[in-house]
Each structure stands twice: as structure tokens, then as C-alpha cells.
Amino acid sequence: MRELCAGTGYASRLPARRRPGAHAVGVDISPEMIAVGLRKLSSAGITTVDLVRGDVAALPYPDNSFDVVMAAFGLHEVPTEVRRAAIRESARVLTPGGRFVAVDLDRPALTGLAVDAYLLVMEPGHAREVCGDGLVNLLRANGFRIDHHDPATAARPTRTVVACLLPTG
């Protein structure tokens, strides 16, 4: 599994705790976040997670090298072109039939004004692009089939998307 915008590697640590043999790689551009994550891994005794400083728009991995790519609350943080490149790179490094899993912000229909206010005050302008059909359409445009889409609700301003990389050819 590879995690985009891994920060301290929180989401990368989850499978390592549940499945001790599972190997995960978290990629983040911030050396400070990686350093914090490495301390957390060390204190937890987790040795099956690698945290790597890198650009999600230019992943240092070969084609077809991962079965799962995950992004947990990171795609709304990166500028539009970086997000597009990160999805393209995810498609490149995933094996055909591999899964892309994302959890990120969304704008619920009933309480959307509160999310709008949050996005306006707390997040960069491009963060809104993952809301609505933005993320789903970006995945589809890059060769993914959407297998699961759980949009925001009045009580939960987040979405979950699970997509499968379609074979090419």
C-alpha cells in the first residue's frame, strides 16, 4: 500500500497494526512531518512502514508496483495540478485492478453552508475541487472505475471513494 500526502503516516500505520505482515509506504513532501512520523513508528515498534520524502506528483516507484494507493485528507491540500498529477501517478504505479482509496472533505447538501465557511476560512481555494463530483470525475478521467462512493452527510462532512484501476488496452 502507498499513501499520498502521508504527513506523519497515521493512515499508513493502520494496516501495519491490523496485519503485521502488511507493508506500507507513506509519501509526503514535508521533512518535518516525515520526522514526526518516523518517531511515532519507532515508539510503536512498527517496522513494516516506510515514510519517504517525495513529491506525490512524481512518485519514485516503477509502473505497476502497488496494489493499493490511499489518500486520507491530503488531496484537498495540494494545488490542482499537483492533485491531477498525483492521480495520474497513482494510476501509473498501481497494478491493473489495483485500488485507489480516498477519504477527504465533501460538502453535504443539508449543512453545506457550514462546510463552505470552513473551506473559505481554513483551506486553500483549490480545496473545494475535491467536493461534489470533483474527485470522482478526476479518478474516472484517469482510468478508474468507481466501486464505492459514500458522499458527505449532514453529520459527516467527509466522503469515501474506492476506485479500481481499469486494465488498459
N, C-alpha and C positions, 0 to 999 in steps of 0.2 A: 504494500500500500504506500502511496505517496500522498502527502498532504501539502497543498498550496498555501502560501501565506501562513505558515505554521506558527509564527510567533514563538511562544515558549514550548510548543509541542504538546499542548494539552490533549488535543484530539488524537495525535499520534500515539500518545501513551495509553489511550483507552484499549485498543486491541491487544497491546502488549500485556495489559493486566488481565484481560479475559482469556487470551490464548497465548500462553507463554512462548510458543514456538513461532508466533507471527512476527514478521519483520516489517518495520515501517520506516519511512524516510520522510522527514519534515523539511521543507524548503522555505526559507524566509530571507529577505534581503537585509534585515537588521542584525548586526553582530551582537548588539546588546540583548535582544530578545533570545537569540540563539544561546548566548552565555547563561542567561537565566534558565533556559530550558535544559541545558547540559547539567547545571547544578541540580535541578529537580530530578532528572534521570538518575544521576549519581546517588542522590539521597534516597531514591526509591529502589535502587538496586536493579534498574532496568537496563539491560544491555542489548536489547533487540530493536532499539530505536536509534536511528542516526538523524541528527539535526545538522543540516547543511546550509551554509550561507550561499544563497543563489538567487537569481532572478527568475521568477515564475514565467516570464515571457521568453526565456531562452534556457530551457532545462538542460543540465549537463548529463543526460541519460540517453541511451540508444533507443531507437524505434522499438516498439512492441516489448517493452521491458517491465511493465507493471500490469497487474490485474485490476487494481482499484486506484483511483485518484479521488481525493477528498478535499473539499474546501469548506471550512467551518468559520463563518463570519469574516471571511477575508476578501471575497470578490468585490464587495461594495466599497472596500477601502482603496482599491487600486484604480488608477485612471483608465478611461475607456479603452484606449489602445493596448494597454498592458493586460486588461481583462480579456480582450479579444485574443491577444497572442497567447495568454495562459490557457485558454480553452483550446486553441489550435495545438499548442504544445502538449496538452493533456491527451488530445486525440492521437498525436504522434507517438507518445510513449506508452499508451495503452495497447494491450493486445486486442485483436478483434474480439468483440463480445465482452470486453472489459467494462467495468462500471465506473461512472463518474457520480459521486455523491456530494451534494451541496446542501448546506444549511446556511441561510442568510436572511437578511431583512426582507420584509414584504409589507405591503400596505393593505391592511384589512378594509373591507368595504364599509363596515359599520363604525370603526374607530379610526378611520384613515386620517382625520384631521390631526389627531394626536401624533401619529407617525409622521405626518407632513411637518409638523412643528419640530419634532426631534431631528428629522433629516435636515431641515433648514438651519437649525442652530448648532447641531453637534457633528454633522457629517459633511464631507465634501459634496459639491453639486452632482458629481457623477455617481454618487451612491444610489440615487433614485433609479438608475438604469437597471438594477437587478430586480426591482419591484415589478409587479404585474407580470406580463409575459416576457419581459426583457431577458432574463436568464434562460428561460425555457427556449425562446426563439434563438438565442445565441448558441445554445447547445445543438438544437436541430440544424442550424446553418453549418455546423461543423461536423456533421455526420453521426449525430447521436439520436437514438430513439428514446423518448421519454417513457419510462416504465412506471414511475410513481411521481406524482406531484401533489403535495399537500400544502396548499396556499395558507396564508395567514387567516386567523380568525379574530373575532373581537377580543378574545382573551390572550391571543398569542400573535404578536406582530412579526412572526418569522415564517419561513417556508422551508420545506424539504423537497429536494428533487433527486431522483435516482434515474440515471440515464445509462443506456447501453450503447457502446460504440459499434455501429453497424460495419460489417465487413465491406471493404471496397472492391470494386471490380465487377 
